[in-house]
Amino acid sequence: MHFKPLLFALPLAMAATGCATMSDSTSSAAPMAGAKLMAGDGGARGEAMITQAADGLHVVVKAMGLTPGTHAVHIHTTGTCTGPDFTSAGGHWNPTNRQHGKDNPAGMHMGDMPNMLAGPDGTGEIEYHVAGGMISGGSTPLMDADGAAVVIHAQADDNKSDPAGNADGRIACGVIAAK
């Protein structure tokens, strides 16, 4: 007989805990964005995922179908990827008005990222942290009125030449969209 109140209270406690857990996980989800990378001919070239955290943006780029070797990867200022040359993506994302490159004393753009090495199979991956960046809001929003894009270049970035590090043509591009 003394088990009935416990049996009645247990489902109520589980329901209340489940609601609190669901609400907590939904409200604390980190803002995310992503891009499907495409070549100038429309062929798939991978994806980029961007997660906002307290310390800035965490960017992961996974590419495929590249020529083996080193390629520059940047976040560009305009969310348009018109092939075949992708010049529609504009210059590098630079809300702090700096020069280009981690080795430039007057640099670097917030959109400057490390070079990516594509292996013999044409795949490559980089992970990078953009300090102080935000997907939206704040003083350095990535997703402003004209959006943003992730671009992979034909060559390596020299990390110092302004405005683009002598990285050569743009071979893949993806418009960043909120997830």
C-alpha positions in Angstrom: 0.0 0.0 0.0 2.7 2.5 0.8 4.1 2.0 -2.8 1.1 3.7 -4.5 2.2 7.3 -3.7 5.7 6.5 -5.0 4.4 4.9 -8.2 2.2 7.9 -8.8 5.0 10.5 -8.0 7.6 8.8 -10.2 6.0 9.4 -13.6 5.3 13.0 -12.6 9.0 13.5 -11.6 10.2 11.9 -14.9 7.8 14.1 -16.9 9.0 17.2 -15.2 12.7 16.2 -15.6 12.2 15.4 -19.3 10.6 18.8 -19.9 13.3 20.6 -18.1 16.0 18.7 -20.0 14.4 19.3 -23.4 14.0 23.0 -22.7 17.5 23.4 -21.4 19.1 21.7 -24.4 17.0 23.8 -26.8 17.7 27.1 -25.2 21.5 26.5 -24.9 22.1 25.2 -28.4 25.0 27.0 -30.0 24.2 29.0 -33.2 25.4 27.2 -36.3 25.8 27.9 -40.0 27.1 25.9 -42.9 27.9 25.9 -46.6 27.9 23.3 -49.4 31.1 23.8 -51.4 30.8 23.6 -55.2 33.2 23.8 -58.1 32.7 26.3 -61.0 31.0 23.5 -63.0 28.6 22.8 -60.1 30.3 19.7 -58.9 30.4 19.0 -55.2 33.6 20.0 -53.4 32.7 19.4 -49.7 31.2 21.4 -46.9 32.0 23.9 -44.2 30.4 24.0 -40.7 30.6 27.0 -38.4 29.6 27.0 -34.7 29.5 30.0 -32.5 31.0 29.7 -29.1 31.9 32.1 -26.3 35.4 32.5 -27.7 34.4 33.1 -31.3 33.6 30.9 -34.3 34.8 27.3 -34.7 35.1 26.5 -38.4 35.5 23.0 -40.0 36.0 22.7 -43.7 36.0 19.3 -45.4 36.9 19.3 -49.1 37.0 16.7 -51.9 37.8 16.7 -55.6 40.8 19.1 -55.2 44.1 18.8 -56.9 46.6 17.4 -54.5 48.6 20.1 -52.8 48.2 23.1 -50.6 45.1 25.4 -51.0 44.1 28.7 -49.3 40.8 28.7 -47.5 39.1 32.0 -46.6 35.7 33.3 -45.4 34.6 35.9 -48.0 32.4 38.9 -47.4 29.5 38.3 -49.8 27.1 35.3 -49.8 27.1 34.8 -53.5 28.9 32.0 -55.4 28.5 32.6 -59.1 30.8 30.3 -61.1 33.1 29.7 -62.7 35.4 32.2 -61.0 33.4 33.0 -57.8 34.5 36.7 -57.8 30.9 37.4 -56.7 31.9 36.3 -53.2 33.9 39.6 -52.8 37.0 40.0 -50.7 37.9 38.4 -47.4 35.6 38.9 -44.4 37.3 41.9 -42.7 35.0 43.7 -40.3 38.0 45.0 -38.3 39.6 46.7 -41.3 43.0 45.0 -41.1 45.4 43.9 -43.8 45.7 40.3 -45.0 47.7 37.5 -43.4 48.8 36.1 -40.0 52.4 37.1 -40.9 51.5 40.7 -41.9 52.2 43.2 -39.0 49.0 45.0 -40.0 46.9 41.8 -40.4 44.9 39.8 -40.3 41.4 39.6 -41.7 38.9 37.7 -39.7 38.3 35.6 -42.8 41.9 34.5 -43.1 42.3 30.8 -42.3 45.2 28.3 -42.5 46.1 26.6 -45.7 44.6 23.2 -46.3 46.6 20.2 -47.6 44.7 18.1 -50.1 46.1 14.6 -50.2 46.7 12.3 -53.2 42.9 11.4 -53.2 41.9 15.1 -53.4 40.5 15.4 -49.9 41.5 17.8 -47.2 40.3 19.2 -43.9 41.0 22.1 -41.7 39.7 23.2 -38.3 40.1 26.8 -37.3 39.0 29.2 -34.6 38.0 32.8 -35.5 38.5 34.7 -32.3 35.8 37.2 -31.5 33.6 36.3 -34.5 29.9 35.9 -34.3 27.4 34.3 -36.7 25.0 37.2 -36.2 24.8 40.2 -33.9 27.6 41.9 -32.0 30.2 44.1 -33.6 31.6 41.5 -36.0 28.6 39.6 -37.5 29.4 37.1 -40.2 25.8 37.0 -41.5 25.2 40.6 -42.4 22.8 41.9 -45.0 24.7 40.4 -48.0 25.8 37.2 -46.2 29.2 35.4 -46.5 30.8 32.5 -48.3 33.7 30.0 -47.8 36.1 29.9 -50.7 38.9 27.5 -51.6 41.7 28.8 -53.8 43.9 27.1 -56.4 47.2 27.8 -54.5 48.5 28.3 -51.0 48.2 31.6 -49.1 51.5 33.2 -48.4 49.9 34.6 -45.2 51.3 38.2 -45.7 50.5 39.7 -49.1 47.6 42.1 -49.0 44.8 41.7 -50.0 44.6 37.9 -50.6 47.9 36.2 -50.0 48.7 35.4 -53.7 46.4 32.4 -53.4 45.5 32.4 -57.1 42.0 31.6 -58.5 38.9 30.5 -56.6 38.2 26.9 -57.3 35.3 26.1 -54.8 32.7 28.3 -53.1 29.8 27.8 -50.7 27.2 30.3 -49.5 27.0 30.3 -45.7 23.5 29.8 -44.3 22.2 29.5 -40.8 21.4 26.0 -39.6 
